[in-house]
């Protein structure tokens, strides 16, 4: 073998080694997933061994502040993927954050609702007129409120909007009359119902579909697409596991949140059972939300919600 051929082969071998090393390094770095322990599926990945899939691993990062904190961290490059409610992507798109919706669950309308104290005289939606209603601005709970008022034939200015500080014991405020109604999401929704609150209406009753959305930064999609595809497959597997074995996932949720296992199980049995493909139905749902939020002055511009979706990972949703 002549010298030039030996040099060429050595160079190729070195290049292959570098490429392999880079691939191993990229694969060894976990995909960073932001979630909420209160409602997120990703929060219990480890309970079923789903924090690893297809040679990739996932670092689950919980945020007590929910979707707003997750969106902020994603925009700062601290996360690759975030688990949000259906309003989260609208807020992120209105802020010109570079991301795409990579996956979504089936609707989860029964997982959110309007609560009143069990002794309250509020019996129908029209009884909410003039009442003090607690929710979190520009989140799923805000959307549930708007849909509830729409169904009641009321305008937003016909109720009192109450924004309680994070960590407030909402049920205690309901019991003392500080507020008349509150919007809650599971597992808190079920916990409140079991201990003194009454559900007036669910999200499903008023047309708030409440799927969970999974968004990835454009940077992560460009550089970590195989890992994102593996995450979507792991997510589909995890959602199916919770649906098939609700007692097992409820046990993990109860331990994570330190709540009554029975409450966790009741909530678990209402959760979506599988992922939904990214399609025109989901795009249309988010377009409706964005249009209403713009009309209410909650976002500063009209959006083409379809631009925030990608169907690139639809092929990964089969568990």
N, C-alpha and C positions, 0 to 999 in steps of 0.2 A: 504494500500500500504506500503510495507516495505521500509526501509531507502535506500537500495541499488537501488531499482527501482526508487524512487524519485530522487536520485542523477543522475541516468542515464538519466531520462527524462529531468531533468534540464540542464544537459550537452548538450543533443541534441538540446534543445530549444536555448541555448546560442550559439551553433555552427551555427544553422540556422540563428539566428539574425546577427551574424558576417558575414556569407556568403552573406546575403541579403544586409547588409550595404556596404560590399565591392562591390557588383554588382551595387548598387545605386551610390556609389562614382565613379566607373569606368564610368558608364553611364552618370553621371552628368558632367564629365570632357569632354569638347568639343574635337572632333577629329580636329587636327590642319592641315589645308589645305593651302599649299603655291601656289600662282597663280600670274599671271601677269594681271594687269588691262587692258593692251593693247589688249590682245588676249584671255584671259582665260574665260571659261564659269563660273567657280566657283566665279569669281569676282562679279557676279550679282545674286548669290543665294538668297540673302535676298529679292530681288525685287519680287520674286514669292513664298516666304515663304519656300524655299528649304534649308535654313540653319538649319532646323530641320526635321528629318524623322525617323519614327519608334522608337521613344523614345530616339533618339540620336541627338546631336547637333554638329554643325560644326563651328569652328572658322576659318574664311577666312583671310589669311595673305598675303597681296599684296607685291610683290617685283618689284621695278622699274628696276632692273638689269636683270630680266627675268630668264631663265633656269639656268645659272651658279650659281646665288645666291640661287635659290631654291634647287639645288642639294647640295650645301655647307651646307645649313641650315638643310636639311634632314639628311645628314651625321653626323651633330653635335647633332642630337636628338632634334632639335628645331621644327621640323615638323614631322607629321605622313605620310602625302601624299603630293605629288607635281604634279602640272599640267605643262607639258613640251611639246615642239615640238618633232618631230620624231627623231631628232639627240640627244636630251638630254640623253635618256637612253644609247645610245652608249658611250657617253662621261663618264657617271657615271659608266658603267660597266668596261670601260678601266681603271678607277681609283680604281677598286676593292671595290666600295661602295656596302654594302649589301642592296639590294632592289629587288623588283619584279614589273613588269608592271601588274597592276590589271585591267586596262580598257583602251579603246581607242575609239576615234570617227571614223566615216567614213572618207574617204579622204577629204581633204580641199585644193586641189591644186590651186583653183582659189583665195584662200586667201593670196597668196604670189606671187611675181613676180619681174621682172626686169624693172626698170623705167629709162627713159631718159627725158631730158627736151623737152617740146613740140616743141621747135625750133631746136632740134638736127637733124643733118644729118644722124644719125644712123637709118637705115631702116630695117636691117636684122641682124640675129645673127652673121653672118660672119663679119659684120661691127664692132664688138666688138674687133677685133684683134688690139692689141696695146693700147687699151683704158684703162682709169682709172676707176675701178669699186669698189664701196664701199660696204662692207658687214661686218658681225661680224664673226670672226674666230670660227670654230668648233661649229657652230649653224645651224639651218635650213637654214639661208640665205647662208651659205657656201655650203650646199648641193645643193641648187637651182643653185648657181653659177656653181658648178662642172657639174651638169646635163645640164645646158645651154651651157657650153663650149663643152661638149661631143656632144650635138646635132649639134653644129655649126662646129664640126670637128676641134676644137681648143684645145690646151693643156694649162694647167694652167699657164705655163711660157710665154704664148703668150699674156697675158693681164697684166695690172698693178694692184696690189692688194692694196687697200686703206682702212685703218682702222681709221675711224673718232672717236673722243672722244665721250663718252656718252653724250647725250643731244644736240649734234650738229644739227642745222637746215639743214637736208640733202637736202631739196628742194632748199634752198638758195645756197648751194654749187653747186648743179646741174646747177642752173640758171647762176651762175658766171663762170662756166667752171672749177671749182676746181676738179670736178669729171665728168666723162662722163656718168656713169650709176650707179644705186644703187639697192640693193635688199631690198624690204620692205614687211612687213606683214600687214594685216588688223588689226585695222582700219586705220592705217597710210597710207597703200597702196591706199585706196579709197580717203582719204583726199588729198594726193599728186596729184592723178589723177584729182581731182576736182579743183585744184588750180595751174595748170601749168606744171604738169608732164604727160608723155605719157607712157603707158605700152607697152613695147616691146614684152614681153612674160610672161606667167603665169607659175607657178609651174606645173600645170596640162599639159601644152603644152610640157614640157620637161621631164615628168615622175617623178616629185617630188610630192609624194602623200600628204605630209603634214598633216597627222592626228595629233590630240592632244593625248598625252599619259598621263596616270595617274600612278605614281609609288608610292609604299608604302615601308617604311623601313621593313626589315625582322623582326625587333623588334615589330613594329606595327602589322604586320600580325600575329605574334605569340601571341600577348597579346590583340589585339583589333579587331579581325576578324569580330565579329558581327557589330561593328561600321563601319568598312570599307565596309562591305556588304551594310549597310544602306546608306553610302555615294554613292556607285555606283548606287544604286536605285534612290537616290535623283538626282544624276547627269543625269541619263537617263531621268528622269522626266523633269529636267530643260532644257536639250537639245531639247526634244520634244516640250516643251512650246515655246522656242524661234523659232522653226521651224513653229509651228502652229500659233503663234502670234508674228511675227517679229517686228511689230510696238511697242509692249509692251516692249520687251527686248531691242530694239534699243533706246527707251526712257531712260531706265535704264543705258545703255552704254553711251549715250550722257550726262546724268547728272554726271556719274562717271568720265568721261574723259573731261567734259566741251567742247564738240565738237558740231558741227552742227548736229542736229537730222537727217537731210536728209542724211548726210554722214554715220552716224551710221546705218541708215535703209538700205542703199545700201549695206554696208558691211555685215549686218546681213542676208540679203537674199542670200548671197553666202556661209554662214556657213553650216557645216554638220548638218543633221537633226536628227541623232540618233547615238547611240553607236554601235560599231562593236564588235562581239565576239572575244576573243583572239583565234587565229587560225594560221594555217601554213602560210597563206598569209601575216599576220602581221609579223610573225617570219622571213619569207623570205625577206620582205622589209627591216627589220632592219639588216639582215645579209648582204644584198647588201651595205647598208650604211657603216657598220663596215668594210667590205672588202676594199671598196674604201678609207675610211679614213686611214686604215692601209697602203695601197699602196702609199698614198700621204704623209705619215709620220705625220699624224695628231693625231694618237694614237700609243702607243708604242708596241702593241702586237695584234696578231690575236685573234678574239673573237668568241665564239659560242653564237650568239645572242639569240638563243632559251632558254638559261639558265636564261635570264633576264625576262622571261614571266611566269605567272601563270594563269591558266584558273579557279582557285578556285572560282572566283566571277562572272563567266559567267552567272550563274543563277540569278544574281541580276540586270542584265542590262535591263530587260523589265520594262518600266516606269509604 
